[in-house]
Each structure stands twice: as structure tokens, then as C-alpha cells.
């Protein structure tokens, strides 16, 4: 009798050959976005898609029609970016990692002490849509956080034309969102904003939220790294380190010159570092 043998994946074959966008639980989207998602179904099989691939080839940005696996990734990705689309700002409000996971395009590699999440399949699909002149796709590195800001993805007019979405429908969705935002501000007792002010605020809102969240996580990581280094130190050694840190802060003018406050701060920091250094530290609380 012949045994069933599972063959390993060939090099270059994706781990998930049939990606599909799964909306996040508890989150709804706009009716206009649902219209976009419906229009984007099967887009890679249309003549409009083939025309845009030809445009990219003529410009030297693409050499051929994307392979089948790339086309499947684009299909799933189109559903995701349409779901997270903000008509007011004309941008996609989601991070690339979350988008890749929701679309089934992320892969995870487990190492000894950590795991790495790869989203290269998502970025390649976005780059293909960008080269076809359908979207804009830009990334920016933040030196303070040590990582990239959420990618700026917006839809170009050719994207809506390719999906047979009229300019009037796009403008109407933007105006409706603008009116909704002003209604909410009026309920909160705030003055109304112009369309341009709302667009500027919408573009900065996601980046500011991401910056605050990542900065918080970075501080948590620094505290955890410090706790791991303090694990082998005694109470006296930690106290000496705290005194040196506080001396530098006083010299720099970031801590008041008050001996009582200094003694209390030393005791507080030493106690906190002792607790954390003995393994009593989590991301939730110390």
C-alpha cells in the first residue's frame, strides 16, 4: 500500500495560498466602504486591471502580469484597505501589521526568545498597486520610536474610475463624513471645523495615536530591560545607581533642589526597581 506523504512547500510558494480578508471583531465600516468592497471583488480579473498593469509595464515599473499568488494577495488586500478607508482624509487608517494579519498575508517565525511577524507579502502587493497608479504608498521612519510610522495609503482618482465609482459619490462620502464630525463636535459643545481643518486633523490623528502608544510600549520595554539587568544586583548596588541617576537630573535642572523630596524619590525608585528586578513586572502593571 502506498503511504500519503506530505510534500514540503516549494521555495517561493506562500504559506497561505488562499488569503481572505476577515474584518476585526466589533468594528463596523461605512456604507460607502461597503460599496467599495463590493466593487473591488474580482478586480484582478477585469480588463481595467489589465490596462493598469500594461501602463506600469510601459513605464518600466513592472515586467509582467503579477503571478497568481500575488493576484490573490491583491484581492484580499483590496478588501482590507477599502474596509479601513476614511473618505474624509482619503487615507487608509490601519497599520500594515494589522492589515496583513486581517488579510491572512502575515507569517510568523518563532525563535528561542521571541517571534517575528513578516508582512513582506503585503508590502509587495501594495507596491504593485502603487506602480499601477491606483494608490499612493509611503513609509516614514521615526528615529525616536525606532520604527516606521503607519504607512500613508491613499486612493488615486484612477482607483475609483477602475472600480466604476463616480467622483460625485466620492465627494458625497467626504461631505457626509465632514457633516458627521461637525455634528459630534456640536454635541460636545465644540465649534465646527471647516472641511480643510477636518482633513488635516484626520491625517494627524492616527499618527499621534500611534506615536503615543509606541512611546508607551518603548518605555515599558526599557523598564523591563532595566529590571533584567537589576536581577543580579543587590539593594545597595541599585541604591547607588539611583543616586547617580538623580544626581544627573538635579544637575540638569529636571529635578527640584529639595533634600526631603530627593530622599523620598530615592526610596521610591529603589523600591520600584527592587520589585521589578525580582520578576514582578508585566506589561499591565508593576
Backbone as CSV, one residue per row, in Angstrom:
resi,resn,N_x,N_y,N_z,CA_x,CA_y,CA_z,C_x,C_y,C_z
1,UNK,0.839,-1.198,0.000,0.000,0.000,0.000,0.873,1.246,0.000
2,UNK,0.506,2.217,-0.763,1.276,3.454,-0.818,0.840,4.377,0.296
3,UNK,1.787,5.023,0.921,1.512,5.936,2.022,1.372,7.361,1.493
4,UNK,0.500,8.119,2.163,0.336,9.530,1.799,1.481,10.325,2.396
5,UNK,2.243,10.955,1.558,3.403,11.721,2.008,3.130,13.190,1.747
6,UNK,3.237,14.003,2.806,3.025,15.445,2.658,4.319,16.095,2.205
7,UNK,4.282,16.643,1.016,5.476,17.259,0.454,5.671,18.653,1.024
8,UNK,6.913,19.084,1.265,7.152,20.447,1.755,6.836,21.467,0.684
9,UNK,6.580,22.684,1.124,6.298,23.759,0.176,7.525,24.045,-0.662
10,UNK,7.321,24.282,-1.949,8.419,24.652,-2.823,8.868,26.071,-2.511
11,UNK,10.142,26.379,-2.756,10.624,27.736,-2.497,9.808,28.758,-3.274
12,UNK,9.395,29.820,-2.610,8.630,30.864,-3.246,7.129,30.689,-3.137
13,UNK,6.664,29.485,-2.725,5.225,29.271,-2.589,4.759,29.848,-1.249
14,UNK,3.714,30.673,-1.234,3.263,31.277,0.023,2.674,30.239,0.971
15,UNK,2.792,30.505,2.276,2.266,29.575,3.267,0.741,29.558,3.254
16,UNK,0.134,30.689,2.920,-1.320,30.757,2.813,-1.687,31.052,1.363
17,UNK,-1.957,30.005,0.568,-2.215,30.230,-0.870,-3.566,30.873,-1.150
18,UNK,-4.473,30.875,-0.165,-5.809,31.438,-0.377,-6.117,32.478,0.703
19,UNK,-5.466,33.630,0.651,-5.718,34.652,1.680,-7.117,35.246,1.544
20,UNK,-7.672,35.654,2.649,-9.009,36.243,2.653,-9.090,37.258,3.783
21,UNK,-9.671,38.402,3.490,-9.809,39.446,4.500,-10.914,39.093,5.486
22,UNK,-10.581,39.157,6.779,-11.545,38.908,7.848,-11.650,40.193,8.668
23,UNK,-12.795,40.875,8.645,-12.931,42.134,9.394,-12.685,41.920,10.882
24,UNK,-12.076,42.897,11.560,-11.874,42.771,13.007,-13.199,42.717,13.754
25,UNK,-13.239,41.935,14.805,-14.476,41.770,15.572,-14.863,43.078,16.265
26,UNK,-16.148,43.362,16.238,-16.663,44.535,16.928,-16.436,45.843,16.207
27,UNK,-15.985,45.794,14.968,-15.726,47.024,14.229,-16.522,47.032,12.936
28,UNK,-17.283,48.095,12.725,-18.068,48.251,11.502,-17.379,49.240,10.564
29,UNK,-17.854,49.309,9.363,-17.308,50.247,8.392,-18.439,51.076,7.801
30,UNK,-18.086,52.068,7.011,-19.069,52.960,6.412,-19.779,52.274,5.248
31,UNK,-20.986,52.744,4.954,-21.724,52.188,3.816,-20.983,52.441,2.502
32,UNK,-20.307,53.580,2.398,-19.516,53.857,1.197,-18.378,52.852,1.067
33,UNK,-17.760,52.479,2.193,-16.686,51.491,2.157,-17.206,50.122,1.749
34,UNK,-18.417,49.782,2.192,-19.017,48.520,1.766,-19.239,48.518,0.255
35,UNK,-19.605,49.671,-0.281,-19.771,49.801,-1.731,-18.443,49.589,-2.448
36,UNK,-17.363,50.143,-1.880,-16.034,49.943,-2.460,-15.629,48.471,-2.417
37,UNK,-15.887,47.815,-1.277,-15.518,46.409,-1.125,-16.259,45.538,-2.142
38,UNK,-17.511,45.844,-2.363,-18.285,45.072,-3.333,-17.761,45.298,-4.754
39,UNK,-17.400,46.543,-5.069,-16.883,46.848,-6.405,-15.500,46.251,-6.633
40,UNK,-14.730,46.051,-5.539,-13.354,45.552,-5.668,-13.283,44.036,-5.787
41,UNK,-14.390,43.329,-5.579,-14.363,41.871,-5.676,-14.061,41.444,-7.116
42,UNK,-13.056,40.589,-7.259,-12.682,40.105,-8.580,-12.024,41.147,-9.463
43,UNK,-11.483,42.198,-8.873,-10.921,43.295,-9.659,-9.734,42.845,-10.508
44,UNK,-8.934,41.899,-10.000,-7.736,41.480,-10.731,-8.062,40.700,-11.997
45,UNK,-9.321,40.312,-12.181,-9.712,39.586,-13.397,-10.354,40.497,-14.433
46,UNK,-10.444,41.789,-14.140,-11.129,42.714,-15.035,-10.164,43.287,-16.079
47,UNK,-10.740,43.852,-17.126,-9.943,44.500,-18.168,-9.277,45.767,-17.634
48,UNK,-9.951,46.470,-16.710,-9.373,47.685,-16.135,-8.067,47.381,-15.411
49,UNK,-8.016,46.266,-14.698,-6.785,45.882,-14.008,-5.682,45.577,-15.016
50,UNK,-6.021,44.846,-16.066,-5.026,44.519,-17.092,-4.475,45.782,-17.754
51,UNK,-5.336,46.781,-17.952,-4.891,48.038,-18.545,-3.867,48.727,-17.645
52,UNK,-4.119,48.755,-16.340,-3.196,49.413,-15.416,-1.884,48.638,-15.302
53,UNK,-1.931,47.330,-15.428,-0.685,46.555,-15.479,0.102,46.923,-16.728
54,UNK,-0.596,47.100,-17.840,0.067,47.496,-19.088,0.694,48.882,-18.958
55,UNK,0.010,49.801,-18.267,0.577,51.130,-18.033,1.888,51.019,-17.258
56,UNK,1.883,50.180,-16.198,3.084,50.008,-15.390,4.219,49.380,-16.200
57,UNK,3.878,48.458,-17.086,4.903,47.834,-17.938,5.474,48.849,-18.925
58,UNK,4.610,49.706,-19.463,5.066,50.704,-20.426,6.024,51.694,-19.769
59,UNK,5.813,51.996,-18.482,6.677,52.913,-17.754,7.928,52.235,-17.212
60,UNK,8.012,50.920,-17.349,9.171,50.186,-16.852,9.102,49.866,-15.372
61,UNK,7.931,50.040,-14.760,7.774,49.750,-13.335,7.468,48.279,-13.078
62,UNK,6.871,47.607,-14.049,6.536,46.190,-13.942,6.971,45.483,-15.217
63,UNK,7.374,44.216,-15.097,7.828,43.462,-16.257,6.752,42.575,-16.849
64,UNK,5.786,42.171,-16.007,4.760,41.241,-16.478,3.540,41.332,-15.566
65,UNK,2.508,40.622,-15.935,1.331,40.490,-15.088,1.747,39.797,-13.786
66,UNK,1.285,40.280,-12.625,1.654,39.637,-11.357,1.280,38.160,-11.353
67,UNK,2.076,37.313,-10.695,1.746,35.882,-10.639,0.451,35.634,-9.855
68,UNK,-0.030,34.421,-9.927,-1.319,34.080,-9.333,-1.342,34.347,-7.834
69,UNK,-0.261,33.999,-7.131,-0.224,34.219,-5.679,-0.296,35.707,-5.353
70,UNK,0.357,36.552,-6.167,0.320,37.993,-5.946,-1.088,38.537,-6.216
71,UNK,-1.733,38.020,-7.236,-3.094,38.457,-7.547,-4.061,38.116,-6.410
72,UNK,-3.882,36.951,-5.815,-4.736,36.566,-4.685,-4.480,37.472,-3.490
73,UNK,-3.221,37.839,-3.283,-2.891,38.759,-2.188,-3.518,40.126,-2.437
74,UNK,-3.481,40.589,-3.684,-4.070,41.883,-4.021,-5.574,41.865,-3.793
75,UNK,-6.230,40.761,-4.148,-7.679,40.650,-3.946,-8.033,40.787,-2.462
76,UNK,-7.310,40.074,-1.593,-7.576,40.156,-0.154,-7.243,41.540,0.378
77,UNK,-6.158,42.100,-0.123,-5.708,43.405,0.355,-6.678,44.511,-0.038
78,UNK,-7.257,44.426,-1.216,-8.225,45.435,-1.642,-9.425,45.481,-0.701
79,UNK,-9.857,44.314,-0.247,-10.969,44.281,0.699,-10.574,44.949,2.016
80,UNK,-9.341,44.726,2.452,-8.889,45.305,3.712,-8.738,46.812,3.665
81,UNK,-8.127,47.325,2.611,-7.912,48.774,2.554,-9.225,49.516,2.293
82,UNK,-10.150,48.882,1.591,-11.460,49.521,1.401,-12.245,49.535,2.714
83,UNK,-12.103,48.499,3.523,-12.798,48.431,4.809,-12.305,49.536,5.744
84,UNK,-11.011,49.798,5.756,-10.415,50.770,6.673,-10.278,52.163,6.053
85,UNK,-10.894,52.393,4.918,-10.750,53.666,4.217,-11.511,54.789,4.927
86,UNK,-10.882,55.953,5.002,-11.508,57.152,5.562,-11.777,58.128,4.418
87,UNK,-13.035,58.300,3.995,-13.325,59.188,2.850,-12.986,60.644,3.132
88,UNK,-13.001,61.052,4.400,-12.725,62.447,4.721,-11.262,62.789,4.455
89,UNK,-10.360,61.945,4.923,-8.927,62.201,4.756,-8.359,61.556,3.501
90,UNK,-9.142,60.688,2.831,-8.658,59.916,1.695,-7.388,59.151,2.075
91,UNK,-7.499,58.385,3.143,-6.389,57.555,3.565,-6.921,56.294,4.247
92,UNK,-6.064,55.282,4.344,-6.417,54.010,4.975,-5.906,54.037,6.405
93,UNK,-6.832,53.963,7.356,-6.476,54.088,8.768,-6.262,52.725,9.414
94,UNK,-5.137,52.109,9.119,-4.768,50.837,9.733,-3.270,50.654,9.559
95,UNK,-2.631,50.002,10.532,-1.204,49.717,10.411,-1.005,48.530,9.476
96,UNK,0.179,48.441,8.896,0.461,47.377,7.950,0.423,46.005,8.614
97,UNK,0.883,45.926,9.865,0.877,44.630,10.556,-0.546,44.133,10.768
98,UNK,-1.427,45.015,11.264,-2.821,44.612,11.461,-3.494,44.258,10.137
99,UNK,-3.191,45.046,9.100,-3.784,44.781,7.796,-3.338,43.421,7.260
100,UNK,-2.044,43.108,7.407,-1.525,41.825,6.927,-2.158,40.654,7.676
101,UNK,-2.349,40.813,8.978,-2.954,39.738,9.770,-4.417,39.543,9.379
102,UNK,-5.152,40.642,9.222,-6.576,40.551,8.872,-6.784,39.956,7.478
103,UNK,-5.816,40.178,6.586,-5.935,39.669,5.217,-5.327,38.277,5.046
104,UNK,-4.766,37.714,6.117,-4.140,36.400,6.025,-2.839,36.414,5.252
105,UNK,-2.161,37.550,5.231,-0.915,37.692,4.473,0.320,37.750,5.355
106,UNK,0.158,37.639,6.670,1.292,37.703,7.596,1.794,36.295,7.897
107,UNK,3.091,36.185,8.092,3.703,34.925,8.505,4.502,35.161,9.774
108,UNK,4.550,34.143,10.627,5.214,34.268,11.920,6.318,33.236,12.038
109,UNK,7.498,33.695,12.454,8.644,32.827,12.662,8.987,32.819,14.140
110,UNK,9.031,31.646,14.747,9.289,31.509,16.176,10.780,31.277,16.391
111,UNK,11.381,32.116,17.242,12.781,31.962,17.634,12.841,31.516,19.089
112,UNK,14.032,31.447,19.642,14.186,30.948,21.015,13.493,31.843,22.030
113,UNK,13.661,33.143,21.897,13.137,34.070,22.909,12.046,34.991,22.391
114,UNK,11.788,34.982,21.084,10.804,35.913,20.539,10.264,35.379,19.215
115,UNK,9.284,36.083,18.688,8.706,35.732,17.394,8.763,36.946,16.469
116,UNK,8.965,36.683,15.205,8.984,37.734,14.195,7.776,37.582,13.272
117,UNK,7.108,38.693,13.007,5.971,38.702,12.090,6.416,39.360,10.788
118,UNK,6.286,38.636,9.686,6.682,39.156,8.379,5.450,39.628,7.617
119,UNK,5.537,40.827,7.041,4.425,41.383,6.261,4.899,41.713,4.844
120,UNK,5.959,41.046,4.391,6.537,41.362,3.082,5.550,41.084,1.948
121,UNK,4.687,40.094,2.123,3.707,39.794,1.080,2.715,40.948,0.920
122,UNK,2.396,41.603,2.027,1.502,42.761,1.980,2.177,43.939,1.295
123,UNK,3.423,44.215,1.661,4.122,45.361,1.085,4.339,45.176,-0.420
124,UNK,4.599,43.946,-0.864,4.787,43.710,-2.308,3.487,43.958,-3.072
125,UNK,2.370,43.545,-2.474,1.087,43.779,-3.137,0.763,45.267,-3.200
126,UNK,1.071,46.000,-2.129,0.840,47.448,-2.122,1.742,48.145,-3.138
127,UNK,2.976,47.696,-3.234,3.894,48.284,-4.202,3.402,48.050,-5.630
128,UNK,2.800,46.883,-5.870,2.254,46.608,-7.205,1.104,47.557,-7.523
129,UNK,0.204,47.780,-6.555,-0.909,48.714,-6.770,-0.397,50.140,-6.955
130,UNK,0.679,50.487,-6.244,1.267,51.825,-6.406,1.870,51.987,-7.799
131,UNK,2.597,50.978,-8.274,3.209,51.066,-9.599,2.166,51.143,-10.703
132,UNK,0.980,50.606,-10.446,-0.099,50.665,-11.437,-0.824,52.002,-11.433
133,UNK,-0.453,52.901,-10.520,-1.067,54.215,-10.469,-2.437,54.234,-9.826
134,UNK,-2.716,53.260,-8.938,-4.023,53.176,-8.295,-4.033,53.768,-6.893
135,UNK,-2.913,53.672,-6.183,-2.838,54.173,-4.807,-1.495,54.872,-4.608
136,UNK,-1.395,55.615,-3.507,-0.108,56.108,-3.033,0.268,55.289,-1.820
137,UNK,1.541,54.994,-1.684,2.017,54.148,-0.583,3.380,54.671,-0.142
138,UNK,3.419,55.282,1.050,4.645,55.884,1.559,4.888,55.430,2.996
139,UNK,6.154,55.248,3.336,6.546,54.917,4.702,7.559,55.941,5.192
140,UNK,7.580,56.154,6.503,8.489,57.123,7.108,9.029,56.556,8.413
141,UNK,10.353,56.608,8.584,10.986,56.073,9.787,11.044,57.141,10.869
142,UNK,10.730,56.747,12.104,10.786,57.648,13.256,11.978,57.253,14.119
143,UNK,12.962,58.144,14.213,14.165,57.835,14.982,13.867,57.749,16.479
144,UNK,12.891,58.519,16.968,12.553,58.499,18.394,11.997,57.152,18.817
145,UNK,11.114,56.592,17.994,10.496,55.309,18.320,11.333,54.130,17.860
146,UNK,12.191,54.347,16.864,12.982,53.253,16.332,12.199,52.342,15.402
147,UNK,11.110,52.837,14.818,10.289,52.041,13.904,9.617,52.984,12.910
148,UNK,8.893,52.418,11.975,8.192,53.217,10.974,6.843,53.692,11.496
149,UNK,6.454,54.894,11.090,5.095,55.355,11.339,4.135,54.487,10.500
150,UNK,2.830,54.498,10.833,1.872,53.809,9.964,1.975,54.326,8.539
151,UNK,2.021,53.421,7.596,2.181,53.806,6.192,1.025,54.681,5.729
152,UNK,1.349,55.669,4.911,0.335,56.553,4.343,-0.156,55.951,3.029
153,UNK,-1.401,55.482,3.035,-2.012,54.897,1.843,-3.247,55.712,1.497
154,UNK,-3.304,56.217,0.298,-4.479,56.956,-0.170,-4.842,56.461,-1.563
155,UNK,-6.085,56.702,-1.963,-6.582,56.244,-3.260,-6.482,57.362,-4.287
156,UNK,-5.968,57.041,-5.452,-5.876,57.992,-6.551,-7.174,57.972,-7.363
157,UNK,-7.444,59.029,-8.130,-8.685,59.059,-8.927,-8.846,57.854,-9.848
158,UNK,-7.725,57.336,-10.395,-7.816,56.166,-11.281,-8.338,54.935,-10.546
159,UNK,-8.122,54.879,-9.227,-8.623,53.740,-8.455,-10.154,53.708,-8.477
160,UNK,-10.758,54.865,-8.233,-12.221,54.927,-8.236,-12.779,54.717,-9.649
161,UNK,-12.084,55.256,-10.649,-12.548,55.062,-12.026,-12.475,53.587,-12.421
162,UNK,-11.406,52.911,-11.967,-11.264,51.496,-12.295,-12.365,50.662,-11.646
163,UNK,-12.839,51.098,-10.470,-13.928,50.388,-9.783,-15.299,50.906,-10.198
164,UNK,-15.315,51.871,-11.129,-16.565,52.465,-11.622,-17.334,53.154,-10.491
165,UNK,-16.580,53.874,-9.653,-17.162,54.706,-8.594,-17.061,56.152,-9.059
166,UNK,-18.180,56.851,-9.127,-18.198,58.201,-9.682,-17.542,59.198,-8.729
167,UNK,-17.067,60.307,-9.310,-16.481,61.366,-8.492,-17.509,61.976,-7.548
168,UNK,-18.765,62.034,-8.000,-19.828,62.595,-7.159,-20.042,61.732,-5.910
169,UNK,-19.936,60.400,-6.060,-20.101,59.510,-4.916,-18.949,59.688,-3.926
170,UNK,-17.731,59.857,-4.438,-16.572,60.057,-3.569,-16.691,61.375,-2.810
171,UNK,-17.061,62.436,-3.531,-17.231,63.734,-2.892,-18.373,63.706,-1.884
172,UNK,-19.455,63.008,-2.207,-20.579,62.908,-1.288,-20.205,62.194,0.000
173,UNK,-19.376,61.137,-0.104,-18.930,60.422,1.099,-18.061,61.318,1.971
174,UNK,-17.218,62.131,1.342,-16.369,63.062,2.092,-17.205,64.112,2.804
175,UNK,-18.186,64.676,2.102,-19.046,65.698,2.700,-19.879,65.121,3.836
176,UNK,-20.378,63.909,3.647,-21.184,63.277,4.692,-20.354,63.040,5.950
177,UNK,-19.119,62.631,5.756,-18.234,62.406,6.914,-17.909,63.717,7.606
178,UNK,-17.735,64.769,6.829,-17.467,66.105,7.380,-18.650,66.581,8.220
179,UNK,-19.870,66.387,7.723,-21.065,66.791,8.466,-21.212,65.980,9.750
180,UNK,-20.887,64.700,9.684,-20.990,63.842,10.876,-20.003,64.294,11.954
181,UNK,-18.781,64.629,11.546,-17.774,65.089,12.511,-18.218,66.386,13.183
182,UNK,-18.761,67.320,12.417,-19.229,68.581,12.997,-20.425,68.365,13.919
183,UNK,-21.279,67.399,13.589,-22.405,67.082,14.463,-21.909,66.584,15.816
184,UNK,-20.898,65.728,15.808,-20.336,65.224,17.055,-19.685,66.339,17.860
185,UNK,-18.987,67.247,17.179,-18.364,68.368,17.875,-19.422,69.286,18.493
186,UNK,-20.528,69.485,17.791,-21.604,70.324,18.315,-22.213,69.705,19.561
187,UNK,-22.363,68.378,19.577,-22.897,67.694,20.752,-21.955,67.828,21.957
188,UNK,-20.658,67.963,21.695,-19.670,68.118,22.759,-19.438,69.573,23.135
189,UNK,-20.179,70.486,22.510,-20.024,71.900,22.798,-18.805,72.527,22.170
190,UNK,-18.281,71.921,21.112,-17.092,72.439,20.430,-17.495,73.147,19.146
191,UNK,-16.697,74.123,18.702,-17.026,74.830,17.451,-16.826,73.931,16.240
192,UNK,-17.566,74.211,15.189,-17.429,73.434,13.961,-16.113,73.761,13.253
193,UNK,-15.618,72.787,12.486,-14.387,72.958,11.725,-14.708,72.956,10.237
194,UNK,-13.853,73.609,9.480,-14.008,73.590,8.028,-13.571,72.227,7.486
195,UNK,-13.877,71.980,6.226,-13.503,70.713,5.610,-11.985,70.534,5.614
196,UNK,-11.254,71.606,5.316,-9.791,71.522,5.294,-9.229,71.229,6.684
197,UNK,-9.819,71.838,7.711,-9.358,71.590,9.082,-9.636,70.148,9.504
198,UNK,-10.785,69.614,9.094,-11.100,68.228,9.416,-10.153,67.268,8.708
199,UNK,-9.820,67.566,7.469,-8.894,66.707,6.720,-7.515,66.705,7.376
200,UNK,-7.044,67.901,7.773,-5.737,67.986,8.437,-5.740,67.231,9.757
201,UNK,-6.836,67.361,10.525,-6.930,66.662,11.807,-6.985,65.153,11.608
202,UNK,-7.695,64.705,10.565,-7.802,63.273,10.304,-6.458,62.666,9.916
203,UNK,-5.652,63.412,9.171,-4.330,62.903,8.777,-3.392,62.806,9.977
204,UNK,-3.533,63.748,10.936,-2.631,63.719,12.086,-3.097,62.844,13.225
205,UNK,-4.386,62.487,13.254,-4.937,61.752,14.397,-4.311,60.368,14.538
206,UNK,-4.246,59.618,13.448,-3.735,58.255,13.541,-2.259,58.235,13.908
207,UNK,-1.499,59.153,13.328,-0.064,59.184,13.623,0.197,59.557,15.083
208,UNK,-0.585,60.509,15.616,-0.394,60.917,17.009,-0.766,59.783,17.966
209,UNK,-1.853,59.034,17.655,-2.230,57.892,18.493,-1.164,56.812,18.453
210,UNK,-0.644,56.552,17.252,0.399,55.543,17.113,1.658,55.960,17.863
211,UNK,2.020,57.240,17.770,3.223,57.733,18.437,3.103,57.576,19.951
212,UNK,1.948,57.959,20.518,1.744,57.855,21.958,1.785,56.399,22.415
213,UNK,1.156,55.513,21.631,1.124,54.093,22.012,2.509,53.472,21.941
214,UNK,3.232,53.715,20.851,4.560,53.122,20.698,5.558,53.700,21.708
215,UNK,5.405,54.988,22.046,6.290,55.583,23.044,6.049,54.940,24.408
216,UNK,4.783,54.663,24.718,4.458,53.986,25.974,5.064,52.592,26.009
217,UNK,4.925,51.846,24.904,5.490,50.499,24.832,7.007,50.527,24.887
218,UNK,7.610,51.561,24.298,9.067,51.674,24.348,9.546,51.884,25.776
219,UNK,8.843,52.740,26.525,9.200,52.959,27.931,9.030,51.686,28.748
220,UNK,7.970,50.919,28.443,7.767,49.655,29.133,8.911,48.682,28.845
221,UNK,9.348,48.659,27.582,10.462,47.793,27.226,11.756,48.202,27.909
222,UNK,11.983,49.518,28.022,13.183,49.994,28.713,13.151,49.624,30.194
223,UNK,11.970,49.731,30.811,11.841,49.333,32.219,12.090,47.834,32.393
224,UNK,11.581,47.039,31.463,11.778,45.594,31.557,13.245,45.237,31.363
225,UNK,13.924,45.901,30.411,15.346,45.637,30.203,16.162,46.031,31.430
226,UNK,15.799,47.147,32.054,16.480,47.571,33.269,16.249,46.575,34.403
227,UNK,15.017,46.038,34.488,14.701,45.063,35.530,15.512,43.786,35.351
228,UNK,15.711,43.368,34.101,16.521,42.172,33.856,17.977,42.395,34.237
229,UNK,18.483,43.598,34.015,19.865,43.896,34.419,19.995,43.986,35.940
230,UNK,18.930,44.467,36.606,18.965,44.601,38.064,18.774,43.282,38.787
231,UNK,18.441,42.218,38.044,18.132,40.942,38.691,19.323,40.398,39.474
232,UNK,20.542,40.712,39.039,21.737,40.196,39.706,22.349,41.200,40.681
233,UNK,21.709,42.337,40.869,22.270,43.376,41.734,21.651,43.335,43.130
234,UNK,22.406,43.803,44.101,21.921,43.869,45.475,21.182,45.184,45.705
235,UNK,20.569,45.299,46.881,19.850,46.528,47.232,20.800,47.719,47.256
236,UNK,21.994,47.535,47.784,22.961,48.628,47.869,23.417,49.077,46.480
237,UNK,23.617,48.123,45.572,24.049,48.478,44.221,22.958,49.259,43.483
238,UNK,21.713,48.826,43.618,20.613,49.538,42.984,20.463,50.934,43.571
239,UNK,20.661,51.058,44.895,20.557,52.372,45.542,21.631,53.321,45.027
240,UNK,22.842,52.829,44.838,23.911,53.672,44.304,23.607,54.124,42.877
241,UNK,23.032,53.221,42.061,22.670,53.590,40.691,21.581,54.660,40.672
242,UNK,20.603,54.524,41.567,19.528,55.513,41.641,20.076,56.868,42.062
243,UNK,20.992,56.871,43.009,21.583,58.136,43.461,22.340,58.823,42.320
244,UNK,23.059,58.056,41.512,23.772,58.632,40.378,22.794,59.217,39.355
245,UNK,21.700,58.491,39.064,20.712,58.992,38.126,20.098,60.302,38.616
246,UNK,19.755,60.339,39.903,19.111,61.524,40.453,20.082,62.703,40.504
247,UNK,21.357,62.424,40.744,22.361,63.496,40.756,22.455,64.159,39.380
248,UNK,22.422,63.346,38.330,22.469,63.894,36.975,21.230,64.727,36.675
249,UNK,20.062,64.263,37.132,18.824,65.007,36.892,18.830,66.339,37.627
250,UNK,19.369,66.363,38.854,19.447,67.624,39.605,20.378,68.598,38.902
251,UNK,21.531,68.102,38.425,22.485,68.958,37.726,21.907,69.501,36.429
252,UNK,21.063,68.710,35.772,20.447,69.151,34.522,19.240,70.053,34.753
253,UNK,18.793,70.176,35.993,17.662,71.034,36.320,16.309,70.389,36.129
254,UNK,16.264,69.059,35.942,14.989,68.371,35.735,14.375,67.866,37.034
255,UNK,15.069,68.062,38.158,14.513,67.664,39.461,14.762,68.797,40.453
256,UNK,13.770,69.150,41.298,13.919,70.298,42.213,14.988,70.063,43.276
257,UNK,15.583,71.153,43.722,16.605,71.089,44.771,15.891,71.108,46.127
258,UNK,15.541,69.944,46.596,14.824,69.782,47.856,15.264,68.456,48.465
259,UNK,15.989,68.523,49.579,16.581,67.310,50.155,15.506,66.306,50.585
260,UNK,14.401,66.798,51.136,13.334,65.886,51.546,12.739,65.170,50.344
261,UNK,12.494,65.921,49.266,11.949,65.314,48.050,12.952,64.347,47.421
262,UNK,14.233,64.673,47.517,15.270,63.797,46.956,15.304,62.466,47.687
263,UNK,15.283,62.506,49.032,15.313,61.264,49.812,14.080,60.405,49.525
264,UNK,12.915,61.049,49.392,11.691,60.305,49.115,11.725,59.684,47.714
265,UNK,12.289,60.422,46.753,12.369,59.902,45.392,13.346,58.735,45.305
266,UNK,14.452,58.819,46.039,15.411,57.714,46.057,14.752,56.458,46.613
267,UNK,14.033,56.605,47.720,13.355,55.449,48.325,12.317,54.860,47.378
268,UNK,11.580,55.725,46.676,10.550,55.246,45.760,11.153,54.488,44.583
269,UNK,12.212,55.055,43.980,12.819,54.411,42.824,13.510,53.104,43.189
270,UNK,14.167,53.098,44.337,14.842,51.866,44.771,13.818,50.761,45.006
271,UNK,12.717,51.099,45.677,11.675,50.108,45.926,11.087,49.588,44.617
272,UNK,10.827,50.482,43.685,10.259,50.071,42.403,11.209,49.158,41.640
273,UNK,12.487,49.508,41.593,13.454,48.695,40.864,13.697,47.358,41.545
274,UNK,13.646,47.317,42.868,13.808,46.049,43.578,12.646,45.108,43.267
275,UNK,11.434,45.641,43.277,10.260,44.811,42.979,10.327,44.285,41.550
276,UNK,10.653,45.170,40.603,10.703,44.766,39.209,11.851,43.813,38.930
277,UNK,12.958,43.987,39.606,14.126,43.148,39.355,13.940,41.721,39.841
278,UNK,12.960,41.483,40.689,12.712,40.138,41.206,11.615,39.414,40.437
279,UNK,11.375,39.889,39.228,10.452,39.199,38.339,9.007,39.647,38.478
280,UNK,8.710,40.647,39.286,7.344,41.121,39.476,7.034,42.253,38.492
281,UNK,7.183,41.975,37.209,6.949,43.018,36.217,6.198,42.421,35.040
282,UNK,5.147,43.081,34.630,4.398,42.706,33.445,4.103,43.964,32.648
283,UNK,3.530,43.802,31.470,3.162,44.959,30.658,1.949,45.694,31.246
284,UNK,1.193,44.984,32.100,-0.002,45.606,32.650,0.335,46.491,33.816
285,UNK,1.101,46.001,34.762,1.432,46.770,35.952,2.669,46.191,36.595
286,UNK,3.324,47.021,37.432,4.495,46.560,38.170,4.067,46.212,39.583
